[in-house]
Amino acid sequence: MERILVIGGARALGAAVARRAAKDGYDVVVGARELAAADVLAREIGATAVRVDLQDESTLAAAAELLKEGIDHIVTTGSAPHDVRATELDRDQLLAAFTAKVVGPMLVAKHFASVLRPTGSMVLFSGVVGWRPGPGSLVKGVTNGAVEYAARHLAADLAPVRVNAVSPGVVDSGTWDRLGDKKAGLLGKSAAGTFVGRHGETDDVVDTVMWLLGAGFVSGETIHVEGGARHKSA
């Protein structure tokens, strides 16, 4: 049975990946900053929980030691949004955003390189805003764009372990529920901005992640799951 660590696995797309992986017969380890939240999901799906905080390297080292018997796949979905204009940037929040998306996954590679099996893989998470510049999305855009290069260079550094990235568009994963009545408007606008005429669903992204886990001849790639949104004019 292959073992998969899902970092950020207690919520949203991370939790969806963890649930699907458990359903598909993987030995799932749910990694999250809040161990209690990871425990709740782990009990639900028959998985194991471990504390993993991409902002705290010591938790990465501890998790790698705990899982030293071997891991086949790591999926990292962590993010720390800082959606402001350049004149409003906060240095600490800027660094946290880069750590969640870029520095953290690189440190995961540092500590898990000796734990990942040679036939295994890492899947990083980017996002369509990396290819759609706009006011207020500076940090999110740059960090998501950097993930493409992180995947490419980690693939070379960790070979034969495969490293790829998934770049979703706007997905109805539960993240937008906080918008209340405004959610429908956001999803409708997103749908209009794609070639396929709809917003993303959780399964669109999860299907892609699961495909990458078994795609033995794919490495160093970013797979865009956004209905062509980055190609469509505003």
For each residue, the residues with C-beta under 8 A, 3 or more apart:
1: 25 26 27
2: 26 27 72 73 120 213
3: 26 27 28 29 67 70 71 72 73
4: 21 26 27 28 29 71 72 73 74 75 213
5: 9 29 31 50 52 63 67 71 73 74 75 112
6: 9 14 17 18 21 28 29 30 31 74 75 77
7: 14 31 32 52 54 74 75 76 77 78 108
8: 11 12 13 14 31 32 76 77 78 79 125
9: 5 6 14 15 17 18 28 29 30 31 32 38 41 75 77
10: 14 15 30 32 34 37 38 40 41
11: 8 14 15 32 37 174
12: 8 15 16 77 173 174 175
13: 8 16 17 77 125 168 171 173 202 205 206
14: 6 7 8 9 10 11 17 18 32 75 77
15: 9 10 11 12 18 19 30 41
16: 12 13 19 20 173 202 203 205 206
17: 6 9 13 14 20 21 75 77 206 209 210
18: 6 9 14 15 21 22 28 30 41 45 47
19: 15 16 22 23 41 45
20: 16 17 23 24 206 209 210
21: 4 6 17 18 24 26 28 210
22: 18 19 25 26 28 45 46 47
23: 19 20 45
24: 20 21 210
25: 1 22
26: 1 2 3 4 21 22 73
27: 1 2 3 4 47 48
28: 3 4 6 9 18 21 22 42 45 46 47 48
29: 3 4 5 6 9 47 48 49 50 67 71
30: 6 9 10 15 18 38 41 42 47 48 49 50
31: 5 6 7 8 9 38 49 50 51 52 63
32: 7 8 9 10 11 14 35 37 38 49 51 52
33: 51 52 53 54 55
34: 10 37 38
35: 32 38 39 49 50 51
36: 39 40
37: 10 11 32 34 40 41
38: 9 10 30 31 32 34 35 41 42 49 50 51
39: 35 36 42 43 49
40: 10 36 37 43 44
41: 9 10 15 18 19 30 37 38 44 45 47 49
42: 28 30 38 39 45 46 47 48 49
43: 39 40 46
44: 40 41
45: 18 19 22 23 28 41 42
46: 22 28 42 43
47: 18 22 27 28 29 30 41 42
48: 27 28 29 30 42
49: 29 30 31 32 35 38 39 41 42
50: 5 29 30 31 35 38 63 66 67
51: 31 32 33 35 38 59 62 63
52: 5 7 31 32 33 59 60 63
53: 33 56 59
54: 7 33 60 76 78 99 100 103 104 105 107 108
55: 33 80 96 99 100 104
56: 53 59 60
57: 60 61 107 111
58: 61 62
59: 51 52 53 56 62 63
60: 52 54 56 57 63 64 104 107 108 110 111 112
61: 57 58 64 65 111
62: 51 58 59 65 66
63: 5 31 50 51 52 59 60 66 67 111
64: 60 61 67 68 111 112 114 115
65: 61 62 68
66: 50 62 63
67: 3 5 29 50 63 64 70 71 112 115
68: 64 65 114 115
69:
70: 3 67 115 116 117
71: 3 4 5 29 67 74 112 115 116 117 120
72: 2 3 4 116 117 119 120 121
73: 2 3 4 5 26 120 121 122 123 213
74: 4 5 6 7 71 108 112 116 120 121 122 123
75: 4 5 6 7 9 14 17 122 123 125 209
76: 7 8 54 104 105 108 122 123 124 125
77: 6 7 8 9 12 13 14 17 125
78: 7 8 54 100 101 104 105 125
79: 8 97 100 101 125
80: 55 93 96 97 99 100 101
81: 97 139 140
82: 89 90 93 94 96 97 139 140
83: 136 137 139 140
84: 88 89 90 136 138 139
85: 88 89 135 136 138
86: 89 138
87:
88: 84 85
89: 82 84 85 86 93 94 138 139
90: 82 84 93 94
91: 94 95
92: 95 96
93: 80 82 89 90 96 97 139
94: 82 89 90 91 97 98 139
95: 91 92 98 99
96: 55 80 82 92 93 99 100
97: 79 80 81 82 93 94 100 101 139 140 143
98: 94 95 101 102 103 143 146
99: 54 55 80 95 96 102 103 104
100: 54 55 78 79 80 96 97 104 143
101: 78 79 80 97 98 104 105 125 126 143 144 146 147
102: 98 99 105 106 143 146 147 150
103: 54 98 99 106 107
104: 54 55 60 76 78 99 100 101 107 108
105: 54 76 78 101 102 108 109 122 124 147 150 154
106: 102 103 109 110 150 154
107: 54 57 60 103 104 110 111
108: 7 54 60 74 76 104 105 111 112 122
109: 105 106 112 113 122 154 157 158 163
110: 60 106 107 113
111: 57 60 61 63 64 107 108 115
112: 5 60 64 67 71 74 108 109 115 116
113: 109 110 116 158 161
114: 64 68
115: 64 67 68 70 71 111 112
116: 70 71 72 74 112 113 120 122 158 161
117: 70 71 72 120 161
118: 160 161
119: 72 160 216
120: 2 71 72 73 74 116 117 161 162
121: 72 73 74 161 162 163 164 212 213 219
122: 73 74 75 76 105 108 109 116 151 154 158 161 162 163 164
123: 73 74 75 76 163 164 165 166 209 212 213
124: 76 105 147 150 151 154 163 164 165 166
125: 8 13 75 76 77 78 79 101 147 165 166 167 168
126: 101 130 144 145 147 148 151 165 166 167 222
127: 130 140 144 167 168 169
128: 131 132 144 167 168 169 170 224 226 229 230
129: 132 134 137 140 141 144
130: 126 127 140 141 142 143 144 145 146 147 148 167
131: 128 145 167 224 230
132: 128 129 137 141 229 230
133: 137 141
134: 129 137 141
135: 85
136: 83 84 85
137: 83 129 132 133 134 140 141
138: 84 85 86 89 141 142
139: 81 82 83 84 89 93 94 97 142 143
140: 81 82 83 97 127 129 130 137 143 144
141: 129 130 132 133 134 137 138 144 145
142: 130 138 139 145 146
143: 97 98 100 101 102 130 139 140 146 147
144: 101 126 127 128 129 130 140 141 147 167
145: 126 130 131 141 142 148 149
146: 98 101 102 130 142 143 149 150
147: 101 102 105 124 125 126 130 143 144 150 151 165 167 222
148: 126 130 145 151 152 165 167 222
149: 145 146 152 153
150: 102 105 106 124 146 147 153 154 165
151: 122 124 126 147 148 154 155 163 164 165 220 221 222
152: 148 149 155 156 163 220 221
153: 149 150 156 157
154: 105 106 109 122 124 150 151 157 158 163
155: 151 152 158 159 162 163 164 219 220
156: 152 153 159 220
157: 109 153 154
158: 109 113 116 122 154 155 161 163
159: 155 156 219
160: 118 119
161: 113 116 117 118 120 121 122 158
162: 120 121 122 155 212 215 216 218 219
163: 109 121 122 123 124 151 152 154 155 158 219 220
164: 121 122 123 124 151 155 212 215 218 219 220 221 222 223
165: 123 124 125 126 147 148 150 151 221 222 223
166: 123 124 125 126 205 208 209 212 222 223 225
167: 125 126 127 128 130 131 144 147 148 222 223 224 225 226
168: 13 125 127 128 171 200 204 205 225 226
169: 127 128 190 194 199 200 225 226 227 229
170: 128 176 186 187 190 199 200 226 229
171: 13 168 175 199 200 201 202 204 205
172: 176 187 199 200 201 202
173: 12 13 16 176 202 205
174: 11 12 177 202
175: 12 171 178
176: 170 172 173 179 183 186 187
177: 174 180 183
178: 175
179: 176 182 183 186
180: 177 183
181: 184
182: 179 185 186
183: 176 177 179 180 186 187
184: 181 187 188
185: 182 188 189
186: 170 176 179 182 183 189 190
187: 170 172 176 183 184 190 191 199
188: 184 185 191 192 199
189: 185 186 192 193
190: 169 170 186 187 193 194 199 200 229
191: 187 188 194 197 198 199
192: 188 189 197
193: 189 190 229 232 234
194: 169 190 191 197 198 199 226 227 228 229 232
195: 227 228 229 231 232
196: 227 228
197: 191 192 194 227
198: 191 194 227
199: 169 170 171 172 187 188 190 191 194 227
200: 168 169 170 171 172 190 204 205 225 226 227
201: 171 172 204
202: 13 16 171 172 173 174 205 206
203: 16 206 207
204: 168 171 200 201 207 208 225
205: 13 16 166 168 171 173 200 202 208 209 225
206: 13 16 17 20 202 203 209 210
207: 203 204 210 211
208: 166 204 205 211 212 223 225
209: 17 20 75 123 166 205 206 212 213
210: 17 20 21 24 206 207 213 214
211: 207 208 214 215
212: 121 123 162 164 166 208 209 215 218 223
213: 2 4 73 121 123 209 210
214: 210 211
215: 162 164 211 212 218
216: 119 162
217:
218: 162 164 212 215 221
219: 121 155 159 162 163 164
220: 151 152 155 156 163 164
221: 151 152 164 165 218
222: 126 147 148 151 164 165 166 167
223: 164 165 166 167 208 212
224: 128 131 167 230
225: 166 167 168 169 200 204 205 208
226: 128 167 168 169 170 194 200 229 230
227: 169 194 195 196 197 198 199 200
228: 194 195 196 231 232
229: 128 132 169 170 190 193 194 195 226 232
230: 128 131 132 224 226
231: 195 228
232: 193 194 195 228 229
233:
234: 193
